[in-house]
Amino acid sequence: MSIAVVFDSAGTLLSTYRAAKDIRHNQLIPGIETTTLTFASPDRVLVVLQVSSKSIIDTPPDNLLSTYLVENNIGFGISCTRKVTTSEEVGDALYTDRKAFVRDLQECIKNVWSVCKRESIVTLNNGAIVNMAQKDIEFTITAGGSPFPGAKETITTLHRLGIPTFIASGDRSAKLELMADHLGIPRDRVYGVATPSVKAQIVSDLKQEYDTVVMVGDGINDLFAMQAADLSILTEQQACDRPTDLYRAANRVVKSVDEVVTIVKELLQNNH
């Protein structure tokens, strides 16, 4: 029996802390769950910016964020949304915004770094939530992540059992690949800037190749992939409120990522 395990990254393999800046109310929101914030309105689109935190920090704070993005040819990827839209429409709103400044994203970066800097391995991702009804940037976003205790050992054990592992995440691909290197997951099995529907398609495609595909997730943006999987695992290692839909979709609920090994071993034993 062939088995593949697909992991989300943030909240599943990585302990993640996020900060958002509410542009309209000029308010920093530390410790926010950005996918929940995005799904709170059908008009919101969460985008990941293909930019380093250092570049943002080194930029004059009073520059318009949209001007900085255009002048530096900064691309983006759509991470999650409830709204059916095109990249062109999102880009039109993102690159013409007149409300968000570089300082707003700098504030997010500094807050996240103050929380995460003690970790030995940290990835930072920057983004924004674009409001498609208002055609502007509603929030700037920064997320910092470091591996959960036991995450690397979990991947190593699965590989020793002959189980290939994959990452399907809304995070930026370049950062995911560096984390995958640390965890021991081959880069060609890493899918970055994956929307909820893309995650589900990745699972569906893998089902053509493997007898059983396991999806391990923790957030609402993993729901479609969990529903598409042969076996879905919801992990509660990242402390946050989760919608009941996730619990309905989950075949198993775990407190720690290393419990995935036990579940996979059960699958192997039951099919011998």
C-alpha positions in Angstrom: 0.0 0.0 0.0 1.4 3.4 -1.0 0.8 6.4 1.3 1.6 10.1 0.9 1.3 12.7 3.6 0.6 16.4 2.7 1.2 19.0 5.3 0.1 22.6 5.6 3.0 24.6 6.9 1.9 27.4 9.3 0.3 26.0 12.4 0.9 22.5 11.3 4.7 22.1 10.9 5.5 25.6 12.0 4.6 27.4 15.1 3.4 30.7 13.7 2.8 34.2 15.0 1.1 36.9 12.9 0.5 40.6 13.1 -1.8 42.7 11.0 -2.2 46.5 10.7 -5.7 47.7 10.1 -5.1 50.6 7.7 -8.5 52.2 8.0 -8.4 52.4 11.8 -4.6 52.8 12.1 -4.5 49.9 14.5 -1.9 47.1 15.0 -3.5 43.7 15.6 -0.9 41.4 17.2 -1.4 37.6 17.3 -4.1 37.5 14.6 -5.2 34.5 12.6 -5.0 36.0 9.1 -7.0 33.3 7.2 -9.9 33.8 9.6 -9.6 37.6 9.2 -9.7 37.1 5.4 -12.7 34.8 5.4 -14.6 37.2 7.7 -15.5 39.2 4.5 -16.3 37.8 1.0 -14.5 40.9 -0.4 -11.1 40.2 1.2 -8.2 38.6 -0.7 -5.0 37.6 1.2 -1.9 38.1 -0.9 1.7 37.0 -0.2 4.2 39.6 -1.4 7.4 38.3 -3.0 9.7 40.6 -1.0 12.2 40.3 1.8 11.6 41.9 5.2 15.0 43.6 5.1 14.1 45.4 1.9 10.9 46.7 3.5 12.7 47.8 6.7 15.4 49.6 4.6 12.7 51.6 2.7 11.6 55.1 3.8 8.5 54.6 6.0 6.5 57.4 4.5 6.5 56.0 1.0 3.2 54.6 -0.2 3.4 50.8 -0.1 1.9 50.6 -3.6 4.6 52.9 -5.0 7.3 50.8 -3.4 5.8 47.6 -4.9 5.6 49.1 -8.4 9.0 50.7 -8.4 10.7 47.5 -7.2 8.6 45.2 -9.4 7.3 43.2 -6.5 5.1 40.4 -7.5 2.4 38.7 -5.4 0.5 35.4 -5.0 -3.1 34.9 -3.9 -3.0 32.9 -0.7 -6.7 32.6 0.2 -10.0 34.2 -0.6 -13.7 33.5 -0.6 -14.2 35.7 -3.7 -13.8 34.5 -7.2 -11.4 37.0 -8.8 -8.4 37.3 -11.1 -4.8 38.2 -10.4 -5.2 41.2 -12.7 -8.1 42.6 -10.6 -6.2 42.0 -7.4 -3.1 43.6 -8.8 -5.1 46.7 -10.0 -6.2 47.3 -6.4 -2.9 46.4 -4.8 -0.7 48.5 -7.0 -2.9 51.6 -7.1 -3.8 51.8 -3.3 -3.3 55.2 -1.8 -3.9 54.4 1.9 -1.2 51.9 3.1 2.3 53.1 3.7 5.6 51.2 4.0 5.5 52.1 7.8 2.4 50.0 8.2 4.1 46.9 7.0 7.3 47.8 8.9 5.2 47.9 12.1 4.0 44.4 11.4 7.5 43.1 10.8 8.9 44.7 13.9 6.1 43.2 16.1 6.6 39.7 14.7 10.4 39.9 15.0 10.1 41.0 18.6 8.1 37.8 19.3 10.0 35.3 17.1 13.6 36.5 17.3 14.6 34.1 20.1 13.9 31.1 17.8 17.0 29.5 16.2 15.2 29.2 12.8 12.7 31.8 11.7 10.9 32.5 8.4 9.2 35.8 7.8 6.5 36.3 5.2 4.9 39.6 4.3 1.6 40.3 2.6 -1.6 42.2 2.6 -5.3 41.8 2.6 -6.9 43.6 -0.3 -10.5 44.6 -0.2 -12.0 44.1 -3.6 -15.1 46.1 -2.9 -13.1 49.1 -1.8 -10.3 48.4 -4.3 -7.6 49.1 -1.6 -5.3 47.5 1.0 -7.3 46.9 4.1 -4.6 45.3 6.2 -0.8 44.8 6.0 0.4 41.4 7.2 3.5 39.7 8.6 3.9 36.1 9.7 6.8 34.5 11.5 7.3 30.8 11.8 9.7 28.3 13.4 9.4 24.5 13.4 7.3 22.9 16.1 9.2 20.6 18.5 9.2 17.2 16.9 8.4 18.4 13.3 11.8 17.5 11.9 11.7 14.1 13.7 8.2 13.4 12.3 9.3 14.0 8.7 12.5 11.9 9.2 10.5 9.0 10.7 7.9 9.1 7.9 10.7 9.0 5.3 12.3 6.0 7.1 8.9 4.3 6.8 9.0 4.9 3.0 6.3 7.6 3.2 6.8 10.6 0.9 5.9 14.0 2.5 4.7 17.1 0.8 4.0 20.7 1.8 1.0 22.6 0.3 0.8 26.1 1.8 -0.3 29.7 1.2 3.2 30.9 2.3 5.8 32.2 -0.1 7.7 29.4 -2.0 11.2 30.7 -1.4 10.7 30.7 2.4 8.9 27.3 2.3 11.9 25.8 0.4 14.3 26.9 3.1 12.2 25.5 5.8 11.7 22.3 3.8 15.5 22.0 3.5 15.7 22.1 7.3 12.9 19.5 7.7 14.3 17.2 5.0 11.4 17.5 2.5 12.6 17.7 -1.1 12.0 21.0 -2.8 10.1 19.4 -5.7 7.5 18.3 -3.1 6.8 21.9 -1.9 3.9 23.8 -3.3 3.9 27.5 -2.2 1.3 30.3 -2.5 -1.4 27.6 -2.7 -5.0 28.8 -2.4 -7.6 26.5 -0.7 -8.7 25.2 -4.1 -5.2 24.6 -5.3 -4.4 22.6 -2.1 -7.4 20.4 -2.8 -6.2 19.9 -6.4 -2.8 18.9 -5.1 -4.4 16.3 -2.9 -6.6 15.0 -5.8 -3.6 14.8 -8.1 -1.6 12.8 -5.6 -4.6 10.4 -5.2 -4.0 9.3 -8.8 -0.4 8.3 -7.8 -0.9 6.9 -4.2 -3.4 4.5 -2.7 -4.0 6.7 0.3 -3.3 10.5 0.6 -3.3 12.0 4.1 -3.9 15.7 4.6 -2.6 17.4 7.8 -3.9 20.9 8.4 -5.0 23.3 11.1 -6.9 26.2 9.5 -10.0 27.0 7.4 -7.8 27.4 4.3 -7.1 23.6 4.6 -10.8 22.6 4.6 -11.1 21.7 0.9 -7.9 19.7 0.9 -9.0 17.8 4.0 -12.3 17.0 2.3 -10.5 15.8 -0.8 -8.1 13.5 1.2 -8.6 9.9 1.9 -7.7 10.6 5.6 -7.7 14.1 7.1 -5.9 15.1 10.3 -6.7 18.3 12.1 -3.9 19.4 14.4 -4.5 21.6 17.4 -0.9 22.3 18.3 -1.2 26.0 17.3 -3.6 27.5 19.9 -6.5 29.3 18.2 -10.2 29.0 17.6 -11.2 26.8 14.7 -14.5 26.6 12.9 -16.7 23.5 13.4 -16.4 22.7 9.7 -12.8 21.7 10.2 -13.8 19.2 13.0 -16.5 17.8 10.7 -14.0 17.3 7.9 -11.4 15.7 10.2 -11.1 11.9 10.5 -8.6 12.4 13.4 -7.7 15.3 15.7 -4.2 15.5 17.2 -2.5 17.7 19.7 1.0 17.4 18.3 2.4 16.8 14.8 4.4 13.7 15.9 1.0 11.9 16.4 0.8 11.7 12.6 3.5 9.0 12.7 1.3 6.8 14.9 -1.7 7.3 12.5 0.4 6.4 9.5 1.8 3.3 11.2 -1.8 2.2 11.9 -2.7 2.6 8.2 0.3 0.5 7.2 -0.5 -2.3 9.8 -4.2 -2.4 8.8 -3.3 -2.9 5.1 -0.8 -5.7 5.5 
